[in-house]
Amino acid sequence: MTSPYAQDGFSAGFDWGPVGAEVVAGDIVAVVDVLSFTTAVTVAADRGIDVYPYRWRDETAVAYAEQCGATLAVGRSAAGPGEVSLSPVSIRRVTGITRLVLPSPNGSTIAKQLSDSGATVIAVSLRNRLAAADWVGEQLRSTQSKVVAIAAGERWPDGSLRPAVEDLWGAGGFLSALGSDRLSPEARAAVAAYEAISDDLPTYLHECAGGRELTQYGFADDVAIAAEVDTSSAVPVLEDGMMFRST
């Protein structure tokens, strides 16, 4: 019997976090982590930097970066001059890097989780929602495949999922741009959330909990980059553990 949570029978679906990514399977999965993993990935792709998603920054991440011949991102608050972190600002400024291992507990973890699922995994943010929707449309033009947007969300101190409204908006913006009339009810709800704030999205992004948190810790410029709606033509695609800019 098909799971009632699978959103079967629709061309596009939507869900939250690692569990949602497993339950609502799609032929193409758009991972959305606006503050900040997928925004950082699009900034890297704009600069020709390939990104290797990874779950945590620990000793295994150090070994993985060496194996990939890549730079390992440092913690956002620990980054010094010339060092790169999950902060999109640091990626925009860095020089001399072509490969980057970018750990994060949410978007990066989900992308890594999906890498062996058989699905095509792409990184979507507000910056590249239109480009990603156009790319997906080309992939699905002659098929009956299903696309799913997964909002990464954040974590409460006890480890439980905290739905992050910025990821809902990013997923909804992407799904809205797809132009499909066969969205699941969950996907339609995401689209409605995006359309409700799209006229003044940068303001809402700075004022939401995630935006306020980054601003409080001194990373308001990262929020500003995340709010660069439709400025990137990059569509980072995950293949063999690496997210590279699709042409």
C-alpha positions in Angstrom: 0.0 0.0 0.0 1.3 3.4 -1.0 2.2 5.7 2.0 -0.3 8.5 2.4 2.6 10.8 3.0 4.3 10.2 -0.4 2.2 12.8 -2.3 1.8 10.3 -5.2 -0.2 11.3 -8.2 1.3 14.9 -8.4 4.1 16.2 -10.6 5.5 18.3 -7.8 5.6 17.8 -4.0 7.0 19.5 -0.9 8.1 18.4 2.5 10.5 19.2 5.4 13.9 17.9 6.5 15.7 14.6 6.3 12.6 12.5 7.0 10.5 14.3 4.4 13.3 13.8 1.9 13.0 10.0 2.4 9.2 9.8 2.5 8.4 12.0 -0.5 10.6 10.5 -3.1 11.1 12.3 -6.4 13.0 11.8 -9.6 14.5 15.3 -9.1 14.9 16.7 -5.5 15.5 20.4 -4.9 17.1 20.9 -1.5 16.4 24.3 -0.1 18.4 25.8 2.8 18.3 29.6 2.3 20.2 30.5 5.4 22.7 29.4 4.3 23.8 26.2 2.7 22.1 26.4 -0.7 22.7 30.1 -1.0 26.4 29.4 -0.3 26.4 26.7 -3.0 24.9 29.1 -5.6 27.5 31.7 -4.7 30.2 29.1 -5.1 28.8 28.0 -8.4 28.8 31.6 -9.7 32.5 31.7 -9.0 33.3 28.3 -10.5 33.8 26.5 -7.2 32.6 22.9 -6.9 31.1 22.0 -3.5 31.2 18.7 -1.7 28.3 18.5 0.8 29.2 16.9 4.2 27.3 16.4 7.4 29.7 17.7 10.1 33.0 19.4 10.4 35.0 16.8 12.3 38.0 14.6 11.8 36.2 12.6 9.1 35.5 15.8 7.3 39.2 16.6 7.3 40.1 13.3 5.8 37.3 13.7 3.2 38.5 17.1 2.1 42.0 15.6 1.7 40.6 12.7 -0.3 38.7 15.2 -2.6 41.6 17.6 -2.9 39.4 20.3 -1.6 39.4 23.0 1.0 37.4 22.3 4.2 35.2 25.2 5.3 35.8 26.4 8.8 33.0 27.4 11.3 31.3 30.6 10.3 32.3 32.4 13.6 35.8 31.0 13.4 36.7 32.2 9.9 39.6 34.6 9.8 40.7 36.8 6.9 41.0 34.8 3.7 39.3 31.7 5.2 36.0 30.3 3.8 33.0 29.1 5.8 29.3 28.5 5.4 29.0 32.3 5.1 28.2 33.3 1.5 30.1 36.5 2.0 33.3 34.5 2.7 32.8 32.4 -0.4 32.3 35.5 -2.5 35.5 37.0 -1.2 37.8 33.9 -1.2 40.5 33.4 -3.9 42.5 30.4 -5.1 39.8 27.8 -4.3 38.2 25.5 -6.9 36.9 22.7 -4.6 35.2 23.2 -1.2 33.9 20.7 1.4 31.0 22.5 3.0 29.5 20.9 6.1 26.2 21.9 7.5 23.7 20.0 9.7 20.7 20.7 7.6 20.9 21.3 3.8 24.3 19.7 3.3 23.3 16.7 5.4 20.1 16.2 3.3 22.1 16.5 0.0 24.6 14.0 1.3 21.8 11.7 2.4 20.2 11.8 -1.0 23.4 11.3 -2.9 22.9 7.5 -3.2 19.1 7.6 -3.6 19.1 7.5 -7.4 17.4 10.9 -7.6 18.9 13.9 -9.3 19.6 16.4 -6.5 19.9 20.1 -7.1 20.6 23.1 -4.7 17.9 25.8 -4.8 17.8 29.1 -3.1 16.0 32.4 -3.7 19.0 33.5 -5.8 18.5 30.7 -8.4 14.9 29.7 -8.1 14.0 30.8 -11.7 17.1 29.2 -13.2 16.5 26.0 -11.3 12.8 25.9 -12.4 13.8 26.4 -16.0 16.4 23.6 -15.8 14.0 21.2 -14.2 11.4 22.0 -16.9 13.9 21.0 -19.6 14.6 17.8 -17.8 11.0 16.9 -17.4 9.8 18.1 -20.8 9.4 14.6 -22.3 8.8 12.6 -19.1 6.2 12.0 -16.4 8.9 12.4 -13.7 8.2 14.0 -10.3 10.1 16.9 -8.7 10.1 17.4 -4.9 11.2 20.5 -3.0 12.6 19.7 0.4 12.9 22.6 2.9 15.8 21.8 5.1 14.7 23.7 8.2 16.8 24.2 11.3 17.3 22.5 14.6 16.1 23.3 18.1 18.6 22.6 20.9 17.0 19.2 21.5 17.8 18.2 17.9 14.2 18.3 16.7 13.3 20.0 13.4 12.5 23.7 13.5 10.6 24.7 10.3 12.4 27.7 9.0 10.1 30.1 7.1 12.9 31.2 4.7 13.2 27.7 3.4 9.4 27.5 2.9 9.6 30.7 0.9 12.6 29.4 -1.2 10.8 26.1 -1.9 7.6 28.0 -2.7 9.4 30.4 -5.1 10.9 27.5 -6.9 7.6 25.6 -7.2 5.8 28.7 -8.3 8.3 29.2 -11.1 7.7 25.6 -12.3 4.3 26.6 -13.5 2.8 23.2 -13.0 -0.9 22.7 -12.4 -0.3 19.3 -10.7 1.1 20.5 -7.4 0.4 18.5 -4.3 -1.6 20.3 -1.6 1.7 20.7 0.4 3.4 22.2 -2.6 0.5 24.6 -3.2 0.8 25.7 0.4 4.5 26.5 -0.1 3.7 28.5 -3.2 1.0 30.5 -1.4 3.5 31.3 1.4 6.0 32.6 -1.2 3.5 34.6 -3.1 2.2 36.3 0.1 5.6 38.0 0.7 7.3 38.1 -2.7 6.7 41.8 -3.2 8.9 42.7 -0.2 10.9 39.5 0.3 14.2 41.1 1.4 12.5 42.9 4.3 10.7 39.7 5.5 13.9 37.7 5.1 15.8 40.1 7.4 12.9 40.1 9.9 12.2 36.4 10.1 13.8 34.4 13.0 16.7 33.0 10.8 17.5 36.5 9.5 17.4 38.0 12.9 19.6 35.3 14.3 22.3 35.8 11.7 22.1 39.6 12.0 22.5 39.2 15.8 25.7 37.2 15.3 27.1 39.8 12.9 26.2 38.2 9.6 23.6 40.5 8.2 25.5 40.6 4.9 24.8 36.9 4.5 21.1 37.6 4.8 21.4 40.3 2.1 23.1 37.8 -0.3 20.3 35.3 0.4 17.8 38.0 -0.5 19.3 38.5 -4.0 16.2 37.0 -5.6 16.7 35.6 -9.2 20.2 37.0 -9.6 22.0 33.6 -10.2 21.8 31.5 -13.3 23.7 28.6 -11.6 22.0 25.3 -11.1 24.2 23.2 -8.9 23.7 19.5 -9.5 25.0 16.7 -7.2 27.0 14.0 -9.0 29.5 11.6 -7.5 29.4 13.5 -4.2 30.1 16.9 -5.8 27.8 19.8 -6.6 28.9 21.5 -9.8 27.3 24.1 -12.0 25.2 22.5 -14.7 25.5 23.9 -18.2 
